[in-house]
């Protein structure tokens, strides 16, 4: 029997939709979670998030998935570059 080594929810659209819903709820956005394009930028022209928005999302994600997201992490910009990249990061790091 062959076991896969990919993390749970890796490349899973269900997790991606769940994360999009968390973003919408955390920021009280006036859009549906399905309207967030997976590869569109979360900052600036895409979803239009700023650093305060990212901080709020980080707190919600930390609570929901048991991640320790640090403001001084140099990789935060890449993690939050798109919904797809954020979802991949969560899938690789989550404890819940």
C-alpha positions in Angstrom: 0.0 0.0 0.0 1.4 3.4 -1.0 0.9 6.4 1.3 0.9 9.9 0.0 3.1 12.4 1.9 1.2 15.6 0.9 -0.3 17.5 3.8 -4.0 17.4 4.4 -6.0 19.7 2.2 -3.0 20.4 -0.1 -4.3 21.9 -3.3 -7.8 21.4 -1.9 -10.5 23.8 -3.1 -12.5 23.2 0.0 -9.7 24.7 2.2 -9.3 27.5 -0.3 -13.0 28.3 0.0 -12.8 28.1 3.8 -9.9 30.5 3.9 -11.7 32.9 1.5 -14.7 32.8 3.8 -12.5 33.6 6.8 -11.1 36.6 5.0 -14.6 37.8 4.0 -15.9 37.4 7.6 -12.8 38.8 9.3 -12.8 42.0 7.3 -16.6 42.3 6.8 -16.1 42.4 3.1 -19.1 43.1 0.9 -18.3 40.2 -1.5 -18.8 36.4 -1.6 -15.9 34.2 -0.7 -16.2 32.6 -4.2 -15.5 36.1 -5.7 -11.9 36.0 -4.5 -9.8 34.8 -7.4 -7.2 32.2 -6.1 -4.3 33.8 -8.0 -5.3 37.5 -7.7 -3.2 39.7 -5.4 -4.6 40.2 -1.9 -2.7 43.5 -1.6 -3.3 46.6 -3.8 -5.1 46.1 -7.0 -6.4 42.6 -6.3 -8.5 42.4 -3.1 -7.1 45.7 -1.9 -5.9 44.7 1.5 -3.5 46.8 3.6 -1.3 45.8 6.5 -4.0 46.2 9.1 -6.2 43.8 7.1 -3.4 41.3 6.9 -2.9 41.5 10.7 -6.6 40.8 11.2 -6.5 37.8 8.8 -3.4 36.5 10.6 -5.1 36.5 13.9 -8.2 34.6 12.6 -6.0 32.1 10.8 -3.8 31.6 13.9 -6.9 30.9 16.0 -8.6 28.7 13.4 -5.7 26.6 12.3 -3.3 26.7 15.2 -0.6 28.5 13.3 2.0 30.9 14.8 2.1 33.8 12.3 4.7 36.4 13.2 4.7 40.0 11.9 8.5 39.9 11.5 8.5 36.8 9.3 10.2 37.8 6.0 8.0 35.4 4.1 4.7 37.0 5.0 4.6 39.0 1.8 4.8 35.7 -0.2 2.3 34.0 2.0 -0.2 36.8 1.6 0.4 37.4 -2.1 -2.7 35.5 -3.1 -5.5 33.2 -1.8 -3.7 30.3 -3.3 -0.4 31.0 -1.7 -2.0 31.6 1.7 -4.0 28.4 1.4 -0.8 26.4 0.5 1.0 27.9 3.5 -1.9 27.0 5.8 -2.1 23.4 4.4 1.6 22.9 5.0 1.7 24.4 8.5 -1.7 23.7 10.2 -2.0 21.8 13.4 -5.9 21.7 13.4 
